Amino acid sequence: MVGNKFIEIDCESFPYVFIKNVDVPLKTYEKGILRCNVYLPKDSAPFGSKTYPVIATYGPYGKDVPYESFFKKSWDQVNPEMKSTHSSWETPDPGFWTRQGYIVVRADERGAGQSPGELDTMSHGTSDAFFDLIEWAAEQEWSSGKVGLLGISYYAGTQWRVAARQPKGLSAIIPWEGMSDYYRDRVRHGGILSDRFIDFWWNNGVQPNQYGMPGRTARKWGDDTLEGDLDPETLVKNRRDQTLDTATYKYMDEDYYKTRNFELSDIQVPLLSVANWGGILLHLRGNVIGWVRASSPYKFLRFIVGRHDLPFYYPHSARLQLSFLDAFLKDNDYDGWKSGKQPRVNLYVRKGDSGVDDPKRELSFPSRDESDWPIPDTQYTRLFLTSDRKLSQQPGLETATCTYDALNGFKIYPLSNDLSCSCSEPITFNYRTSSVLEITGHIVAHLTVSCSRSTPDATPPSEIDLFVTLRKLNSNGQEVFYTGTMGDPVPIVKGWLRTSLRKINTAHPSHQDILPYRNYFGSEVQPVNEGESYEVDIEVWPTNTVLEPGETLVLEIGGHDTQGVGKFSHEHPEDRSPEALGGLNHIEVGQENSWIVLPVIPPRQDERV
């Protein structure tokens, strides 16, 4: 801390010691620094004699931006016990955690806030700097030498990347709803660019906080840059614009994605991964796949419900976080994380209708412990798509071709006399259950698809984008919605595939029949020709729902986004080119042409509220 002319220390104004704008030297960049804030219990060294474990966060949203400024609606609803002067979006509250005997270190990501450098979110370079921050925090005089990571969304995604690097001092991580695979979880669902959220996120949360960006104080967006504003040309030069890069780079074998790849199996630190059933377009998959592939001897998976912001701060969530960190950062394992008393997997079971964005009702869902994931006694059940638009446990004898307009929708094409069925987009297949049906786990949709031009003089299509949705209808035929990431109504789950990227790497160690592994390499792009049929396996994200007798499961297939996508839509005019995608898509059904595999769970007796 010595020699930093910008540092501020306040020992009196708050229930904790507040140190602002601490310089952290970077080993990986010559003369580079990060800047962080440190929040300490008042008896911490050097102000007292005690040392404490550290909880570190690292991200681009601004270490000095108040939660209330970032998203006031959310701030107004946050658990009051988790509110203090220095509360910040998606990060641990310093007031709460210093009371529990922890030090909070909150750093601005390189190139953001008060940290100089190139702003290149989610890159290898950002992991380098986070690595240095963790090792620095473990060596400080106020630190016990143990560092834990805790945070939501982006502040969870950074944890997966840096934990794979195994920095000294890192002792536990709690990635709470955060992607672990930049390409598959966030940027390109099934190879299709999810551009709308990236635009929203970049332009509202990241770029306004770039290092050197003028006017932050005036906008109540933290402090103006300590060394002064940068001119517009320098700002552009100093950032990698994620809205441009993700549209430019399409394949995993390009350097852009290679610099963001890492091996989840390199993660060995104790891990508590928290996934949200409602995060069907960003957070859910990463927490599940990250947990499955991590090598941590102590690893635990929890499935929750609700929005992505509020549950992190619920009282019972805070108790869970504290218990886990106490076990591995303080060696105070009162809840049995090391002794086997804690279940490896615990999940909320989405049974009934809890409404949308209603925390009290959502928390009334029963919960259940499981020994592993995927759940060991899962009964993988194949339902076949039939010519009468049903899902059947027996393949239909008659074959048919179901046709929909790939882009325009709501256009009826006449039935031919060969049992082909054409309809408005999307097309649906229904399964009405006569008994209780729980679906929990990974889903694969196997479809036989083809495409054709919509009129004889049209350009033939050269691509098929497949958008798959599972929906639940109650016994009255009304859809049951769940709470999505942003509090919006969402269906059970979704899945996607760009047909030219259909090739599966069956030799990859992570490949499973229930979870097909794709490289998404440009070198493996396969042609899509008019009139040719292709068998494709679509990864549908993991999910949970329970259908009661008389309720209906709906499989929806279309050529573009449908209800439930919210701000995570796929609309980029070049990636979703009408010249390539326009026309008619066809699904061959009947016999064994197309089917879906559902993870059916036998009845349980131990569900509890």
N, C-alpha and C positions, 0 to 999 in steps of 0.2 A: 504494500500500500504506500510505501514511502516514495515520494517524488512525483506522485500523481497530483497535478495542480487542480484537477476537476473533482477530486473526491470530496464527499460530504459525509460527516458522521454525526448522528443524532442519538444521544443516549437518554434523552429526557422526554421527548414528545410522545412516545409510543410505549406500549407494554414490552417492547423488544428494542434492541439496538438496531438502528437502521443505518447501513453504510451504502452510499450511492456512488455509482460510477467507479467501481474498482476495476483497474486494468488487469487483465489476465494475459500474460505473454503466451504466444503461440509457438510451439516447437516446429510446427509444420509449415509456417510461413515466416520468412525472414523479417524481423522487426514488426511482425503483425501482432495485433492484440484483439481480444474481445473485451467488452465492458459488461459488468454484471452488477446487480444489487445483492447485498448480503443482509439477511435478517437473522439476528442472533438472540437467544435467551440472554437476559441481562447479566447472568453470572458466567458467561462464556469468556474464555481468554480472548484478548488481553485485558478485558474489562473486569474479569473475575478469574477464577482458577480452573474452571471446568471446560471440558471438551465435549462435543456432541456430534452425532452422525449428521450427515448433510443430505438434504433432498435437493436435487438440481433439476432445473428446466432450461431449455434452450430452444428458441424459436424466433420467428420474424415479426410477431405482432406488436412488440414494443414493451420492454420491461417496465416502462414508466407510464404506460397507457392505462388509466383506470378502467376496471371492468365496466363501470357505469357508462363511461364514454364509448367503450367498444360496442356494447349491446345493452342498452338500458332496460329493454323489456325483460331480458333474461336476468339482469341484475336485480330487478324488482322482485323476482320470484325465487331467488337463491335462498337456501337455508340461512337464517340470520346468524347462526353460530359460525358460519364460514365467511362472514363479511368483516373486513377491516379496511383501514385507510389504504392499504397497499394491495388489495385484492385485484387480480388481473385475470383476464379471460383464459379459461381452460387450464389454469395452473393452480397449485396448492396455495391456500390462503396462509400468509405468514403469521397472522394473528393466531390462528388455530394451531399451526404446527410448532411454533416456538413454545406455546403453552405445553405441548406434549414432549418437549425436550429434543427438538430437532432444529437444525439450522437450515434456512432456505436460501439457496443461491439461484437467482433468476438472471439468465444471460440473454442479451440480444444476439441473435444469430449474426454471423459474419455478413457484413453489407447491409444490416438493418439496424434501426434505432441509433444507438451510440457506438456500434461496432463497425469500424472501417472495413473496407474490402469489397470484393465482388459479391453481389447478391445472386446466389445460384441455389435456390431452395431445393432441398432434398438430394443434393449432389454428394459425391464422395468428399468434396472439399468441406462441406458443412459438417460431415461426420468427423473429419480430421480435427476440426476446431472443437467440436463437442468432446471428443476424446481428450484433447488437451485440457479442457475445462474440468473434466472429471478428475484427471490426475492432479491438477492444480488444487482442487478443492480438498482432495484427500490429504494433501501435504501441509495445509495451513495450520497455524497454531491453535485455532479454535476448533479444528476438526478432530474427530476420533479416529480418522483414517478410513472410515466406511462411508460410501456414497450410495444413495438410492435414487431411482428415477421414478417420477410420478407425474402424470398429466394426461390431458384428453387430446384426441384427434392428432393435430400436427405434433403436439408435445408427447404423444404416444408413438407416432411414427418414427420420430428421431431416436426413440429408445431402442427399437429393433435394430436399427443400423449401427448405432454405436456399441450396443452390447455384443454384436458379432465381432467387434474389434478387440474386445476383452481389455479395456483400460484398467490399470492398477487402481485398486480402491473400490471399484464398482462391486456392490454386494447384493443388490436386489433391484428388480424393475417391476413396475406396474403400468404397462401400456394399456390405457383405458380407452377403448374404442379408437384404434389407430391402425391404418394400413401397414402391412409389412411387405407388400409387393407394389412398387410404384406403378408399374405398367398394368398389371392385371386388376389390382384393387381400385385404382384411381383414374389413370389416364385413358386406358383403352380396354373397355369391357368387351371381352371376346374379340379384341382387335379393333373395336369401333370407338372412335374418339368421343369421350365424355366432356365436351368442350364448354357447356354452359356453366357448370360449377367452377371449372378452372378459371374462366373469365371473371365470374362473380368473386371468387376467392382472391384472385390476384389484384383486381382493381379496387376492391374494398378493404382487404385486410393486409396486403403485403406491400404493394408498390407505394401506397401513401406513407409507409413507414421506412422507406429506403434511407440509408445513411446519406445525409446531405440534402434530403428533401426539404424545401422551404415550407414555412408556415405551420409547423406541427403545433407549436404552442398556441397559436391563434385558433387552431381547430380543436384545441383541448385533446390533442393526440400525442401526449407526452411532451417532451422538451425539444426545442430546436437543437440541431446538431452542435455539439460542443465546439468543434473546430470551425463551424460556420457552414453556410449553405453551399451546395455545388450547383454549377450552371447546368441547364438542361442537357447539353451535349455530353457532359461528363457523367451525368446520371444515367443516360442511355448506355454509355460505354461501360458503366460499372454494374450492369445487371444483365442476367440471362432471363428474358421475358418468357415465363412459362406458357403463356397463351400462344406465343409464336413457336416455341420449341416443340411443344406437344403436337401441334398441327403439322410441323415440318417432318418430324421423325416418327416413323410408323412401326418400326420393327425392333425387336429385342437384340438383334445382332448389329445394330448401329452403335457407334461410340457413345452417343448421347445416353442411351440406356445402360450401356456397359459401365459407365461411371456411376451409376446408381444401383447397380446390382451388388448383392452380398449373399453369403450363405447363412440361412437361418440355423442350420445345424451347428454353426460356430458359437451359437449362444449357449453358454453353460451356467450363467448366473441364475439364482433363484428367480422364478418368473410367476407372476399372477397376471394372466391375460383376461381382460374383461370385454366381452363382445355384447352387442345389443341386437336383439332379433329384428328391431325396426330399421337398422342401418343397412338397408338392402341395396344401396348404391355406392357406398364408400367405406364404412368402417367394419362391417361384419366379417367379411371373408378374411381380411388380414389378421384379425385376432385369432380366428380359428386355425388357419394355415400356419401362422406364426407359432402357435402353441404346439401343433402337431409336429412340426419339423425341428423345433428347438431341442437341443441336447441336454437341457438343464436337468440335473438329478431331482431337484425340487421344482415342479411346475404344476400350476393349477389354472383351471379354466372356469370362468363364470359367465353365464348368459343372463343379461338383464333386459328390461323393457323401459320404454319412455323415450323422451328426447335425448339428444346427445350431450346437452349442457347441464341440466339440473341433477340427474341421478348421481353424478360424481360427487356432489356436495351433500346428498342426503345423510342424515345422522348414521344410518346403518352402513352406508358406504364408507363413511369416515372411520367407523369402527373396524371395518374389514381392512382398509388400507393401513390403519395404525397397527392392528394386530400382526399383519404380514411384515411390515417394516420393523416392528419391535422384535420379531422373531429373528430376522436376518441382519439387522443393523445394530441391535442392542443385545442379541442373544437372550432375549426374554420371551420364550416361546410358550406363553400361557394358554394359547389356543391349539397347540399341537400340530403346527405346520411341519415340523421335522419328524414327529413321532408317528405320523399316519392317522391322527385323529381327524384331520381335515380331509374332506373328499377331494379327489383330483378334479372332479367336474361337478358343478351345481348349476341348475338351469331353472328359469321360470318356464312353466308350462302354459302356453297360451290357449287356455280352455275357457270357452264362453266369449262374451263380447264385453270388453272393458271400455269401449268408446275410444276417442282419439284425444290425445293430449290431456288426459285426466289422471294425474299421478295416483290419486287415492284409489281409484278403481283398478288401475294397472297393477298396483302393488297387492291387490287381492288375488291375482293369479297364484295358483299353487306353485311351490318350488320343489325340487327333487335332486337328490344326490345321485351321481353315477360314478362308476369305477374308472371309466376311460371314455375317450372320444376317438373315432365314432363309437357310439354305444354298442357294447359287445354283442348283445343278443338281438340286434336289429334284423328284421326280416325284410330283405330287399325284395320288393314286390313289383312285378312288371305289369303295367296296364297298357293295353294296345289301343291305338287310335282306330276307330271304326268308321265305316262309310256313313252311318247315321249320326255321326258327330258325338259319339260317346267314348268314354274310356272303359275298357272291358278287360277282365282278367283272362279272357279267352280271345285269341285273335279272330277277327271277323273273317268269314268265308269270302265275302265279296270285296274286291278292290275298288278303289275310287281315287280320284284326284281332286283335292280341295284347292281352290284357286282364290287368291286375293290380290288386289292392287297393291303393289309394293310401297308406293309413296302417297298416292292420292286418297285412297280409302273411300268408303261409303259409296261404292259404285257396284251395282249388281250385275253380275255376268250370268247369262242363262244357263240352266242345267242342260247338259247334253243327255242323250239316252244311254250313256255308258256308265251310269251311276256316279259320274263326276259331280262334285258339288262346288259351286262358286258362290261367293257371298261378299258382303261388305267386309272391309278390313277392320279389326282382326277377325280371325276365325277361332272358334272355341270348341272344346270337347269336354263333356261333363261326366262326372262320376258321382252318383247319389249313393251315399252309404246307408246300409241298414243296421249298422252297429257302430259303436264308438271306434274311431279311427285316429290314432296319433301318428303324425308324421314328424320325425325329428332326425335330422342328419343331412347328408349330401344327396343331391338329386341329379340325375342325368336324363336328358331328353334325346332320344335317338330318332332322327327324322330323315326321310328320303325326300329330297327337294330338287326342284328344277325351276327354270325361269323361261319366259318368252316375252316377245314384244306385245304391247297392248293393241296395236293396230298394224296392219300389213306394211304400212309405209314408215313405221317408227324405227328408230335405231335399236338393234337388239341389245338387251342388257348384258353386262359382263361381270356382275357381282350380285350376291344375295346376302343381305344383312338380316339376321334372324333375331327377333325380340320375343322372348318367352316369358310369360307371367303365370303364376299360380294364384288363383283367387278362391275365396271361401264364400258360399252363399248359405244363409241360414235356412231353416225349414220353410220360411215364407218367400224364399227366393231373393232376399235382400243381401247385398254384399256386406260382409263383416270387414271393417277396416281396422288397421293397427296404427300406432303412432310412429311416424317416420323421424328421420334425423332432425328435421327442422320443425317438428310438431305438426306436420301435414299428414293426411290420411294416406296410408299405403296398403297394398295387398299383402299376401303372404310373402312372396319372394319373386325375384326376377333372374333371368339369365340371358346371355347374348352370344352370338357368334357371327363373325364375318366368314363366309363360306370359302373364300380363297385362302383362309388361314386354318382350314379344317384339319390339316395334318397333325396327328398325335404322335408323340414320342413315347412309345410303349416301353422302350428300354430305359427310360429315366427312372431313377430309384423312387421318385415321388409319384410315379404314375400308378393309378388304381382304376379299376373298372368304374367305381363310383366317383372318381375324381380324375378325369382324363388330363394328362399333362401335355401342354403345347409349348413349343419353343417360341412361337411367334417370330420366326426368323424371316427376313426378306428373301433369303435363299430358298425358303421352303414354300413360297407362295405358289398355289396351284390354280390353274385357269378355271374360270366358270364360263361355260359355253351354252348358248341358247339351245334348249331342247335336250340337254344331257342331264341325267339324274345323278345325284350325289348323296351318299349316306354320311350323315354328320352326327357327332355326339356333342351335345351342348351342355356345358357345365352350368347348372343352376346353383345359385349360392346356397349355403347351408341354411336350414330353417327349422321352425317348430310351429305346429298348429294341431289342434284337436277338433275333429268333426264329430258331432253327435248324430245319432240316428235321424235320418231325414234331411241332413245337411248335404251340400254339394260341393265337390272340388271341381274347379274349372281350370282347364289348361287353355291358355290364350296364346296364339301365335300370330305375329304380325311382322310388318316390314319397317316399322318405326316405333317411336316411344308411344306408350299409352298411359292411362291414368296411373298415378302413383310415382311418377318419375320426378316430379317437382323441379327443383333447380339443377338436377343432375342429368339433363337431357342431352341427346346426341344430335346436334343440329348444324355442325360445321359444313358450310356450303361446298367445300372441296372434298372433305372426307366423306360426306354423304351426297356425292355428286348425282344429280338426277340422270345424267347421261349414262352413268354406270349402273344405277340401281333402278331406274324407272322401268315400268313394265309390269308383268304379272309373275307372281311367285306361285309355285304349285307344291303341295304336300301330298305324297302318295300314302294312302291309308288302306287299311284292311290287310288281312293275313299278318305277316310280320314285317311290313314295310316301315312302320313308325310306331314307337312306344315310348313310355316314360317309366323310369325306375324310381319308386318311392321308398324311403327308409321308414318302414312301419315298425312301431314299438309295441311289444306285447303289453297287456295291462299291468299297471304298477299298483302297489298298495301303499307306498310310502310318500305320496305327494302330501305336502303340508303348506299351509298358508303362513 
